[in-house]
């Protein structure tokens, strides 16, 4: 579970850790869309909408808040 404080509200997101190529990534369902969080070349997390997801993208600030929590792990 990933606890995130977003706009003064405490939210939790269930994440799946996957071994991926030479590292790992997190699969996180956010507001009905499955996002893949993986490290970019600078070592920060980026979010990518998975190919199986449909619908509207979640709020950018929420995605950034999740990435910030993952960065502390």
PDB file with one MODEL, atoms N, CA, C and O in Angstrom:
MODEL        1
ATOM      1  N   UNK A   1       0.840  -1.174   0.000  1.00  0.00           N
ATOM      2  CA  UNK A   1       0.000   0.000   0.000  1.00  0.00           C
ATOM      3  C   UNK A   1       0.891   1.245   0.000  1.00  0.00           C
ATOM      4  O   UNK A   1       1.910   1.300   0.690  1.00  0.00           O
ATOM      5  N   UNK A   2       0.490   2.221  -0.774  1.00  0.00           N
ATOM      6  CA  UNK A   2       1.220   3.483  -0.850  1.00  0.00           C
ATOM      7  C   UNK A   2       0.331   4.577  -0.258  1.00  0.00           C
ATOM      8  O   UNK A   2      -0.683   4.936  -0.856  1.00  0.00           O
ATOM      9  N   UNK A   3       0.704   5.117   0.923  1.00  0.00           N
ATOM     10  CA  UNK A   3      -0.081   6.198   1.513  1.00  0.00           C
ATOM     11  C   UNK A   3       0.328   7.541   0.911  1.00  0.00           C
ATOM     12  O   UNK A   3       1.514   7.855   0.821  1.00  0.00           O
ATOM     13  N   UNK A   4      -0.666   8.328   0.501  1.00  0.00           N
ATOM     14  CA  UNK A   4      -0.396   9.604  -0.152  1.00  0.00           C
ATOM     15  C   UNK A   4      -1.290  10.677   0.467  1.00  0.00           C
ATOM     16  O   UNK A   4      -2.498  10.491   0.609  1.00  0.00           O
ATOM     17  N   UNK A   5      -0.676  11.797   0.832  1.00  0.00           N
ATOM     18  CA  UNK A   5      -1.445  12.948   1.285  1.00  0.00           C
ATOM     19  C   UNK A   5      -1.660  13.839   0.068  1.00  0.00           C
ATOM     20  O   UNK A   5      -0.714  14.406  -0.477  1.00  0.00           O
ATOM     21  N   UNK A   6      -2.912  13.952  -0.346  1.00  0.00           N
ATOM     22  CA  UNK A   6      -3.246  14.693  -1.564  1.00  0.00           C
ATOM     23  C   UNK A   6      -4.346  15.697  -1.255  1.00  0.00           C
ATOM     24  O   UNK A   6      -5.476  15.325  -0.938  1.00  0.00           O
ATOM     25  N   UNK A   7      -4.000  16.968  -1.353  1.00  0.00           N
ATOM     26  CA  UNK A   7      -4.937  18.059  -1.082  1.00  0.00           C
ATOM     27  C   UNK A   7      -5.582  17.924   0.294  1.00  0.00           C
ATOM     28  O   UNK A   7      -6.788  18.118   0.453  1.00  0.00           O
ATOM     29  N   UNK A   8      -4.753  17.587   1.290  1.00  0.00           N
ATOM     30  CA  UNK A   8      -5.211  17.486   2.662  1.00  0.00           C
ATOM     31  C   UNK A   8      -5.963  16.210   2.982  1.00  0.00           C
ATOM     32  O   UNK A   8      -6.438  16.041   4.105  1.00  0.00           O
ATOM     33  N   UNK A   9      -6.081  15.314   2.026  1.00  0.00           N
ATOM     34  CA  UNK A   9      -6.787  14.050   2.218  1.00  0.00           C
ATOM     35  C   UNK A   9      -5.786  12.900   2.153  1.00  0.00           C
ATOM     36  O   UNK A   9      -4.938  12.856   1.262  1.00  0.00           O
ATOM     37  N   UNK A  10      -5.889  11.976   3.098  1.00  0.00           N
ATOM     38  CA  UNK A  10      -5.007  10.809   3.113  1.00  0.00           C
ATOM     39  C   UNK A  10      -5.634   9.720   2.240  1.00  0.00           C
ATOM     40  O   UNK A  10      -6.740   9.254   2.511  1.00  0.00           O
ATOM     41  N   UNK A  11      -4.912   9.321   1.188  1.00  0.00           N
ATOM     42  CA  UNK A  11      -5.389   8.258   0.297  1.00  0.00           C
ATOM     43  C   UNK A  11      -4.363   7.143   0.276  1.00  0.00           C
ATOM     44  O   UNK A  11      -3.182   7.366   0.543  1.00  0.00           O
ATOM     45  N   UNK A  12      -4.823   5.938  -0.044  1.00  0.00           N
ATOM     46  CA  UNK A  12      -3.943   4.777  -0.122  1.00  0.00           C
ATOM     47  C   UNK A  12      -4.149   4.089  -1.466  1.00  0.00           C
ATOM     48  O   UNK A  12      -5.272   3.960  -1.953  1.00  0.00           O
ATOM     49  N   UNK A  13      -3.051   3.655  -2.046  1.00  0.00           N
ATOM     50  CA  UNK A  13      -3.108   2.978  -3.343  1.00  0.00           C
ATOM     51  C   UNK A  13      -2.374   1.642  -3.232  1.00  0.00           C
ATOM     52  O   UNK A  13      -1.252   1.571  -2.731  1.00  0.00           O
ATOM     53  N   UNK A  14      -3.024   0.603  -3.705  1.00  0.00           N
ATOM     54  CA  UNK A  14      -2.420  -0.718  -3.694  1.00  0.00           C
ATOM     55  C   UNK A  14      -1.478  -0.816  -4.891  1.00  0.00           C
ATOM     56  O   UNK A  14      -1.873  -0.532  -6.022  1.00  0.00           O
ATOM     57  N   UNK A  15      -0.254  -1.212  -4.644  1.00  0.00           N
ATOM     58  CA  UNK A  15       0.746  -1.274  -5.713  1.00  0.00           C
ATOM     59  C   UNK A  15       1.261  -2.692  -5.863  1.00  0.00           C
ATOM     60  O   UNK A  15       1.359  -3.447  -4.895  1.00  0.00           O
ATOM     61  N   UNK A  16       1.584  -3.032  -7.090  1.00  0.00           N
ATOM     62  CA  UNK A  16       2.203  -4.322  -7.381  1.00  0.00           C
ATOM     63  C   UNK A  16       3.630  -4.053  -7.831  1.00  0.00           C
ATOM     64  O   UNK A  16       3.855  -3.283  -8.765  1.00  0.00           O
ATOM     65  N   UNK A  17       4.588  -4.681  -7.176  1.00  0.00           N
ATOM     66  CA  UNK A  17       5.995  -4.535  -7.539  1.00  0.00           C
ATOM     67  C   UNK A  17       6.341  -5.591  -8.582  1.00  0.00           C
ATOM     68  O   UNK A  17       6.074  -6.775  -8.377  1.00  0.00           O
ATOM     69  N   UNK A  18       6.933  -5.173  -9.695  1.00  0.00           N
ATOM     70  CA  UNK A  18       7.348  -6.090 -10.755  1.00  0.00           C
ATOM     71  C   UNK A  18       8.834  -5.938 -11.019  1.00  0.00           C
ATOM     72  O   UNK A  18       9.353  -4.825 -11.110  1.00  0.00           O
ATOM     73  N   UNK A  19       9.513  -7.072 -11.142  1.00  0.00           N
ATOM     74  CA  UNK A  19      10.893  -7.044 -11.608  1.00  0.00           C
ATOM     75  C   UNK A  19      10.814  -6.792 -13.106  1.00  0.00           C
ATOM     76  O   UNK A  19      10.095  -7.483 -13.828  1.00  0.00           O
ATOM     77  N   UNK A  20      11.568  -5.788 -13.565  1.00  0.00           N
ATOM     78  CA  UNK A  20      11.454  -5.372 -14.960  1.00  0.00           C
ATOM     79  C   UNK A  20      12.832  -5.079 -15.519  1.00  0.00           C
ATOM     80  O   UNK A  20      13.540  -4.215 -15.002  1.00  0.00           O
ATOM     81  N   UNK A  21      13.213  -5.776 -16.549  1.00  0.00           N
ATOM     82  CA  UNK A  21      14.507  -5.650 -17.192  1.00  0.00           C
ATOM     83  C   UNK A  21      15.620  -5.696 -16.144  1.00  0.00           C
ATOM     84  O   UNK A  21      15.818  -6.743 -15.529  1.00  0.00           O
ATOM     85  N   UNK A  22      16.348  -4.610 -15.919  1.00  0.00           N
ATOM     86  CA  UNK A  22      17.443  -4.616 -14.942  1.00  0.00           C
ATOM     87  C   UNK A  22      17.065  -3.917 -13.651  1.00  0.00           C
ATOM     88  O   UNK A  22      17.945  -3.541 -12.877  1.00  0.00           O
ATOM     89  N   UNK A  23      15.806  -3.739 -13.406  1.00  0.00           N
ATOM     90  CA  UNK A  23      15.351  -3.043 -12.201  1.00  0.00           C
ATOM     91  C   UNK A  23      13.965  -3.504 -11.806  1.00  0.00           C
ATOM     92  O   UNK A  23      13.652  -4.694 -11.858  1.00  0.00           O
ATOM     93  N   UNK A  24      13.152  -2.567 -11.416  1.00  0.00           N
ATOM     94  CA  UNK A  24      11.787  -2.881 -11.018  1.00  0.00           C
ATOM     95  C   UNK A  24      10.892  -1.694 -11.336  1.00  0.00           C
ATOM     96  O   UNK A  24      11.361  -0.593 -11.622  1.00  0.00           O
ATOM     97  N   UNK A  25       9.598  -1.948 -11.277  1.00  0.00           N
ATOM     98  CA  UNK A  25       8.606  -0.906 -11.491  1.00  0.00           C
ATOM     99  C   UNK A  25       7.384  -1.223 -10.640  1.00  0.00           C
ATOM    100  O   UNK A  25       7.223  -2.345 -10.161  1.00  0.00           O
ATOM    101  N   UNK A  26       6.538  -0.239 -10.460  1.00  0.00           N
ATOM    102  CA  UNK A  26       5.322  -0.395  -9.680  1.00  0.00           C
ATOM    103  C   UNK A  26       4.115  -0.227 -10.600  1.00  0.00           C
ATOM    104  O   UNK A  26       4.066   0.695 -11.415  1.00  0.00           O
ATOM    105  N   UNK A  27       3.146  -1.124 -10.460  1.00  0.00           N
ATOM    106  CA  UNK A  27       1.870  -1.005 -11.157  1.00  0.00           C
ATOM    107  C   UNK A  27       0.873  -0.513 -10.115  1.00  0.00           C
ATOM    108  O   UNK A  27       0.649  -1.179  -9.105  1.00  0.00           O
ATOM    109  N   UNK A  28       0.272   0.654 -10.358  1.00  0.00           N
ATOM    110  CA  UNK A  28      -0.600   1.287  -9.373  1.00  0.00           C
ATOM    111  C   UNK A  28      -1.924   1.688 -10.029  1.00  0.00           C
ATOM    112  O   UNK A  28      -1.935   2.533 -10.924  1.00  0.00           O
ATOM    113  N   UNK A  29      -3.044   1.091  -9.594  1.00  0.00           N
ATOM    114  CA  UNK A  29      -4.338   1.560 -10.090  1.00  0.00           C
ATOM    115  C   UNK A  29      -4.701   2.889  -9.426  1.00  0.00           C
ATOM    116  O   UNK A  29      -4.733   2.987  -8.200  1.00  0.00           O
ATOM    117  N   UNK A  30      -4.972   3.906 -10.239  1.00  0.00           N
ATOM    118  CA  UNK A  30      -5.296   5.243  -9.735  1.00  0.00           C
ATOM    119  C   UNK A  30      -6.576   5.712 -10.413  1.00  0.00           C
ATOM    120  O   UNK A  30      -6.600   5.950 -11.621  1.00  0.00           O
ATOM    121  N   UNK A  31      -7.628   5.841  -9.634  1.00  0.00           N
ATOM    122  CA  UNK A  31      -8.915   6.339 -10.143  1.00  0.00           C
ATOM    123  C   UNK A  31      -9.357   5.631 -11.420  1.00  0.00           C
ATOM    124  O   UNK A  31      -9.763   6.274 -12.388  1.00  0.00           O
ATOM    125  N   UNK A  32      -9.273   4.301 -11.414  1.00  0.00           N
ATOM    126  CA  UNK A  32      -9.756   3.515 -12.544  1.00  0.00           C
ATOM    127  C   UNK A  32      -8.769   3.322 -13.678  1.00  0.00           C
ATOM    128  O   UNK A  32      -9.096   2.672 -14.671  1.00  0.00           O
ATOM    129  N   UNK A  33      -7.570   3.870 -13.556  1.00  0.00           N
ATOM    130  CA  UNK A  33      -6.561   3.709 -14.598  1.00  0.00           C
ATOM    131  C   UNK A  33      -5.318   3.067 -13.998  1.00  0.00           C
ATOM    132  O   UNK A  33      -4.883   3.433 -12.906  1.00  0.00           O
ATOM    133  N   UNK A  34      -4.757   2.115 -14.714  1.00  0.00           N
ATOM    134  CA  UNK A  34      -3.540   1.447 -14.253  1.00  0.00           C
ATOM    135  C   UNK A  34      -2.325   2.235 -14.745  1.00  0.00           C
ATOM    136  O   UNK A  34      -2.121   2.402 -15.947  1.00  0.00           O
ATOM    137  N   UNK A  35      -1.519   2.716 -13.789  1.00  0.00           N
ATOM    138  CA  UNK A  35      -0.314   3.465 -14.124  1.00  0.00           C
ATOM    139  C   UNK A  35       0.917   2.636 -13.789  1.00  0.00           C
ATOM    140  O   UNK A  35       0.942   1.903 -12.800  1.00  0.00           O
ATOM    141  N   UNK A  36       1.923   2.762 -14.618  1.00  0.00           N
ATOM    142  CA  UNK A  36       3.209   2.096 -14.395  1.00  0.00           C
ATOM    143  C   UNK A  36       4.189   3.178 -13.971  1.00  0.00           C
ATOM    144  O   UNK A  36       4.423   4.137 -14.705  1.00  0.00           O
ATOM    145  N   UNK A  37       4.762   3.018 -12.777  1.00  0.00           N
ATOM    146  CA  UNK A  37       5.781   3.952 -12.284  1.00  0.00           C
ATOM    147  C   UNK A  37       7.130   3.270 -12.410  1.00  0.00           C
ATOM    148  O   UNK A  37       7.360   2.210 -11.829  1.00  0.00           O
ATOM    149  N   UNK A  38       8.018   3.888 -13.171  1.00  0.00           N
ATOM    150  CA  UNK A  38       9.369   3.359 -13.342  1.00  0.00           C
ATOM    151  C   UNK A  38      10.353   4.512 -13.316  1.00  0.00           C
ATOM    152  O   UNK A  38       9.985   5.665 -13.541  1.00  0.00           O
ATOM    153  N   UNK A  39      11.600   4.191 -13.042  1.00  0.00           N
ATOM    154  CA  UNK A  39      12.625   5.237 -12.966  1.00  0.00           C
ATOM    155  C   UNK A  39      13.046   5.670 -14.373  1.00  0.00           C
ATOM    156  O   UNK A  39      13.169   4.858 -15.290  1.00  0.00           O
ATOM    157  N   UNK A  40      13.264   6.994 -14.504  1.00  0.00           N
ATOM    158  CA  UNK A  40      13.776   7.511 -15.768  1.00  0.00           C
ATOM    159  C   UNK A  40      15.300   7.560 -15.702  1.00  0.00           C
ATOM    160  O   UNK A  40      15.891   7.079 -14.734  1.00  0.00           O
ATOM    161  N   UNK A  41      15.935   8.126 -16.704  1.00  0.00           N
ATOM    162  CA  UNK A  41      17.402   8.165 -16.768  1.00  0.00           C
ATOM    163  C   UNK A  41      18.033   8.959 -15.634  1.00  0.00           C
ATOM    164  O   UNK A  41      19.183   8.713 -15.269  1.00  0.00           O
ATOM    165  N   UNK A  42      17.291   9.910 -15.074  1.00  0.00           N
ATOM    166  CA  UNK A  42      17.843  10.703 -13.964  1.00  0.00           C
ATOM    167  C   UNK A  42      17.566  10.074 -12.599  1.00  0.00           C
ATOM    168  O   UNK A  42      17.983  10.613 -11.574  1.00  0.00           O
ATOM    169  N   UNK A  43      16.866   8.937 -12.578  1.00  0.00           N
ATOM    170  CA  UNK A  43      16.604   8.241 -11.320  1.00  0.00           C
ATOM    171  C   UNK A  43      15.291   8.609 -10.656  1.00  0.00           C
ATOM    172  O   UNK A  43      14.956   8.061  -9.605  1.00  0.00           O
ATOM    173  N   UNK A  44      14.539   9.529 -11.250  1.00  0.00           N
ATOM    174  CA  UNK A  44      13.235   9.910 -10.711  1.00  0.00           C
ATOM    175  C   UNK A  44      12.164   8.989 -11.291  1.00  0.00           C
ATOM    176  O   UNK A  44      12.356   8.381 -12.344  1.00  0.00           O
ATOM    177  N   UNK A  45      11.024   8.895 -10.584  1.00  0.00           N
ATOM    178  CA  UNK A  45       9.933   8.078 -11.094  1.00  0.00           C
ATOM    179  C   UNK A  45       9.102   8.851 -12.106  1.00  0.00           C
ATOM    180  O   UNK A  45       8.825  10.039 -11.938  1.00  0.00           O
ATOM    181  N   UNK A  46       8.715   8.151 -13.150  1.00  0.00           N
ATOM    182  CA  UNK A  46       7.780   8.698 -14.128  1.00  0.00           C
ATOM    183  C   UNK A  46       6.592   7.743 -14.196  1.00  0.00           C
ATOM    184  O   UNK A  46       6.724   6.553 -13.910  1.00  0.00           O
ATOM    185  N   UNK A  47       5.449   8.265 -14.573  1.00  0.00           N
ATOM    186  CA  UNK A  47       4.240   7.456 -14.685  1.00  0.00           C
ATOM    187  C   UNK A  47       3.879   7.302 -16.154  1.00  0.00           C
ATOM    188  O   UNK A  47       3.927   8.254 -16.933  1.00  0.00           O
ATOM    189  N   UNK A  48       3.519   6.081 -16.507  1.00  0.00           N
ATOM    190  CA  UNK A  48       3.110   5.770 -17.866  1.00  0.00           C
ATOM    191  C   UNK A  48       1.771   5.043 -17.772  1.00  0.00           C
ATOM    192  O   UNK A  48       1.633   4.093 -17.001  1.00  0.00           O
ATOM    193  N   UNK A  49       0.793   5.482 -18.547  1.00  0.00           N
ATOM    194  CA  UNK A  49      -0.495   4.780 -18.586  1.00  0.00           C
ATOM    195  C   UNK A  49      -0.281   3.460 -19.309  1.00  0.00           C
ATOM    196  O   UNK A  49       0.244   3.430 -20.422  1.00  0.00           O
ATOM    197  N   UNK A  50      -0.691   2.366 -18.671  1.00  0.00           N
ATOM    198  CA  UNK A  50      -0.492   1.060 -19.293  1.00  0.00           C
ATOM    199  C   UNK A  50      -1.390   0.924 -20.512  1.00  0.00           C
ATOM    200  O   UNK A  50      -2.395   1.624 -20.635  1.00  0.00           O
ATOM    201  N   UNK A  51      -1.026   0.034 -21.396  1.00  0.00           N
ATOM    202  CA  UNK A  51      -1.756  -0.145 -22.649  1.00  0.00           C
ATOM    203  C   UNK A  51      -3.157  -0.698 -22.427  1.00  0.00           C
ATOM    204  O   UNK A  51      -4.044  -0.487 -23.254  1.00  0.00           O
ATOM    205  N   UNK A  52      -3.366  -1.414 -21.305  1.00  0.00           N
ATOM    206  CA  UNK A  52      -4.677  -2.019 -21.052  1.00  0.00           C
ATOM    207  C   UNK A  52      -5.630  -1.045 -20.373  1.00  0.00           C
ATOM    208  O   UNK A  52      -6.819  -1.336 -20.243  1.00  0.00           O
ATOM    209  N   UNK A  53      -5.132   0.094 -19.943  1.00  0.00           N
ATOM    210  CA  UNK A  53      -5.971   1.071 -19.265  1.00  0.00           C
ATOM    211  C   UNK A  53      -6.788   1.854 -20.272  1.00  0.00           C
ATOM    212  O   UNK A  53      -6.378   2.079 -21.411  1.00  0.00           O
ATOM    213  N   UNK A  54      -7.930   2.252 -19.820  1.00  0.00           N
ATOM    214  CA  UNK A  54      -8.764   3.103 -20.657  1.00  0.00           C
ATOM    215  C   UNK A  54      -9.303   4.224 -19.789  1.00  0.00           C
ATOM    216  O   UNK A  54      -9.142   4.203 -18.569  1.00  0.00           O
ATOM    217  N   UNK A  55      -9.927   5.178 -20.397  1.00  0.00           N
ATOM    218  CA  UNK A  55     -10.531   6.247 -19.617  1.00  0.00           C
ATOM    219  C   UNK A  55      -9.658   7.470 -19.503  1.00  0.00           C
ATOM    220  O   UNK A  55      -8.671   7.636 -20.219  1.00  0.00           O
ATOM    221  N   UNK A  56     -10.057   8.318 -18.580  1.00  0.00           N
ATOM    222  CA  UNK A  56      -9.406   9.608 -18.386  1.00  0.00           C
ATOM    223  C   UNK A  56      -8.186   9.491 -17.471  1.00  0.00           C
ATOM    224  O   UNK A  56      -8.186   8.713 -16.517  1.00  0.00           O
ATOM    225  N   UNK A  57      -7.160  10.266 -17.771  1.00  0.00           N
ATOM    226  CA  UNK A  57      -5.958  10.264 -16.937  1.00  0.00           C
ATOM    227  C   UNK A  57      -6.267  10.891 -15.575  1.00  0.00           C
ATOM    228  O   UNK A  57      -7.032  11.852 -15.498  1.00  0.00           O
ATOM    229  N   UNK A  58      -5.673  10.349 -14.493  1.00  0.00           N
ATOM    230  CA  UNK A  58      -5.864  10.944 -13.163  1.00  0.00           C
ATOM    231  C   UNK A  58      -5.218  12.326 -13.079  1.00  0.00           C
ATOM    232  O   UNK A  58      -4.411  12.706 -13.928  1.00  0.00           O
ATOM    233  N   UNK A  59      -5.584  13.055 -12.056  1.00  0.00           N
ATOM    234  CA  UNK A  59      -5.044  14.390 -11.828  1.00  0.00           C
ATOM    235  C   UNK A  59      -3.519  14.345 -11.756  1.00  0.00           C
ATOM    236  O   UNK A  59      -2.948  13.489 -11.080  1.00  0.00           O
ATOM    237  N   UNK A  60      -2.873  15.257 -12.447  1.00  0.00           N
ATOM    238  CA  UNK A  60      -1.411  15.294 -12.527  1.00  0.00           C
ATOM    239  C   UNK A  60      -0.763  15.464 -11.146  1.00  0.00           C
ATOM    240  O   UNK A  60       0.268  14.852 -10.867  1.00  0.00           O
ATOM    241  N   UNK A  61      -1.360  16.283 -10.292  1.00  0.00           N
ATOM    242  CA  UNK A  61      -0.815  16.493  -8.941  1.00  0.00           C
ATOM    243  C   UNK A  61      -0.862  15.211  -8.123  1.00  0.00           C
ATOM    244  O   UNK A  61       0.049  14.946  -7.339  1.00  0.00           O
ATOM    245  N   UNK A  62      -1.906  14.418  -8.295  1.00  0.00           N
ATOM    246  CA  UNK A  62      -2.017  13.146  -7.582  1.00  0.00           C
ATOM    247  C   UNK A  62      -0.940  12.178  -8.047  1.00  0.00           C
ATOM    248  O   UNK A  62      -0.313  11.505  -7.228  1.00  0.00           O
ATOM    249  N   UNK A  63      -0.725  12.103  -9.343  1.00  0.00           N
ATOM    250  CA  UNK A  63       0.317  11.220  -9.895  1.00  0.00           C
ATOM    251  C   UNK A  63       1.689  11.649  -9.386  1.00  0.00           C
ATOM    252  O   UNK A  63       2.518  10.805  -9.048  1.00  0.00           O
ATOM    253  N   UNK A  64       1.930  12.946  -9.331  1.00  0.00           N
ATOM    254  CA  UNK A  64       3.201  13.459  -8.824  1.00  0.00           C
ATOM    255  C   UNK A  64       3.367  13.130  -7.338  1.00  0.00           C
ATOM    256  O   UNK A  64       4.471  12.796  -6.907  1.00  0.00           O
ATOM    257  N   UNK A  65       2.305  13.216  -6.557  1.00  0.00           N
ATOM    258  CA  UNK A  65       2.363  12.892  -5.132  1.00  0.00           C
ATOM    259  C   UNK A  65       2.709  11.413  -4.923  1.00  0.00           C
ATOM    260  O   UNK A  65       3.474  11.082  -4.018  1.00  0.00           O
ATOM    261  N   UNK A  66       2.159  10.534  -5.743  1.00  0.00           N
ATOM    262  CA  UNK A  66       2.488   9.108  -5.659  1.00  0.00           C
ATOM    263  C   UNK A  66       3.953   8.897  -6.007  1.00  0.00           C
ATOM    264  O   UNK A  66       4.647   8.151  -5.316  1.00  0.00           O
ATOM    265  N   UNK A  67       4.437   9.537  -7.065  1.00  0.00           N
ATOM    266  CA  UNK A  67       5.834   9.408  -7.461  1.00  0.00           C
ATOM    267  C   UNK A  67       6.775   9.887  -6.359  1.00  0.00           C
ATOM    268  O   UNK A  67       7.829   9.289  -6.143  1.00  0.00           O
ATOM    269  N   UNK A  68       6.407  10.950  -5.668  1.00  0.00           N
ATOM    270  CA  UNK A  68       7.236  11.460  -4.581  1.00  0.00           C
ATOM    271  C   UNK A  68       7.333  10.464  -3.434  1.00  0.00           C
ATOM    272  O   UNK A  68       8.398  10.308  -2.836  1.00  0.00           O
ATOM    273  N   UNK A  69       6.230   9.790  -3.124  1.00  0.00           N
ATOM    274  CA  UNK A  69       6.261   8.763  -2.078  1.00  0.00           C
ATOM    275  C   UNK A  69       7.149   7.595  -2.507  1.00  0.00           C
ATOM    276  O   UNK A  69       7.937   7.087  -1.710  1.00  0.00           O
ATOM    277  N   UNK A  70       7.022   7.175  -3.749  1.00  0.00           N
ATOM    278  CA  UNK A  70       7.857   6.077  -4.254  1.00  0.00           C
ATOM    279  C   UNK A  70       9.336   6.443  -4.209  1.00  0.00           C
ATOM    280  O   UNK A  70      10.179   5.580  -3.963  1.00  0.00           O
ATOM    281  N   UNK A  71       9.655   7.693  -4.442  1.00  0.00           N
ATOM    282  CA  UNK A  71      11.040   8.153  -4.421  1.00  0.00           C
ATOM    283  C   UNK A  71      11.673   7.958  -3.037  1.00  0.00           C
ATOM    284  O   UNK A  71      12.884   7.763  -2.932  1.00  0.00           O
ATOM    285  N   UNK A  72      10.867   8.008  -1.989  1.00  0.00           N
ATOM    286  CA  UNK A  72      11.396   7.866  -0.638  1.00  0.00           C
ATOM    287  C   UNK A  72      11.626   6.421  -0.233  1.00  0.00           C
ATOM    288  O   UNK A  72      12.245   6.157   0.798  1.00  0.00           O
ATOM    289  N   UNK A  73      11.132   5.476  -1.037  1.00  0.00           N
ATOM    290  CA  UNK A  73      11.289   4.046  -0.695  1.00  0.00           C
ATOM    291  C   UNK A  73      12.687   3.562  -0.965  1.00  0.00           C
ATOM    292  O   UNK A  73      12.989   2.391  -0.735  1.00  0.00           O
TER     293      UNK A  73
ENDMDL
END
